[in-house]
């Protein structure tokens, strides 16, 4: 069961485990990841097929296909596959996905419209500088489908990329059951994906980075995934851009006596059920609240399906933490730098002003993380493991780049000449100085 910790009395080892959560080093798995990336670079589609048979084959079945049926020709999802998905999907689920995509587009297109797509300033008389923002030409969007199928990831990543006007969006997911695939295909198609492939794990990341006979390479890769997927993203970065290292799900809830224990007790397991390496943490100044929340979690757990994941994640990286003051609460929250932050306080908007490190914030008792995951339209592909100190949620901005420029008239360049002469002398780069001086020797 989830522990209650008085933070001032908690040992350094336990503090380190809670603050560090499941952000394991990639060192142990890096050799295997490098091996498969090398194989796919060298042997292309055949290496992907070997990878799929090694890691996705279960009882003679690969996703919804027998091992004999799953050939290179099954990598790419066809129009007939998509039509079949629409024919078989539950009607209520289809309508919910369409509404989900509508809300995602509303947020992400407004986000893109408010980005500065160009900028220019006069530096000195006769010298202007600026930039143009452009979308990347192609984006690879990774959708996990191992512990649970994630059609929401398929639509939210595609919507973000298309809102940035990316011309080619490529969705990849591991081969999975027909019912799971159906939801992923419909979500990706509703969001406007251009290509969809039944290729997952290291193989998908390597194929998106380097290309194979079937999958053309992309310019940027985005999406969550297990440690092997994230290690692969890290190893191919430089060949392609990546969004971030997005690890296991994590949530922090800050609360006072105005909070509803039953709500918090529902929200912590909600963030722990994706896997046993997930984390849910409550921080409060109220010991009475932690007791009530713990009792509620015990009561609600009996009604939930993923008991195995929940029991481990609640005891391993989760905790109900009591601090001595609001200042200590703020300090701990920003040190933890959570992926998701729920604010169950009497004045959540005021507390938001104190938040320096968080991926996405949920204000008030009636703003659960699950609403953001599925329905509010914001992006739930977020940095984890304290990466919110320097990284942000996936957005249209993720799929853009800027090109800087400058223009100088002769008079403007003359204003800059002394700077170039003195600094190039200091750096010992006389050709730099000469390239400017020559323009005044005519």
Beta strands, then each sheet from edge to edge (+ up, - down):
strand 1: 3-6
strand 2: 57-58
strand 3: 61-62
strand 4: 65-66
strand 5: 118-124
strand 6: 127-135
strand 7: 138-143
strand 8: 168-173
strand 9: 195-197
strand 10: 220-222
strand 11: 241-242
strand 12: 250-255
strand 13: 279-284
strand 14: 319-322
strand 15: 338-344
strand 16: 358-363
strand 17: 400-408
sheet 1: 1+ 14+ 13+ 12+ 15+ 16+
sheet 2: 2+ 3- 4+
sheet 3: 5+ 6- 17+
sheet 4: 9+ 8+ 7+ 10+ 11+
end
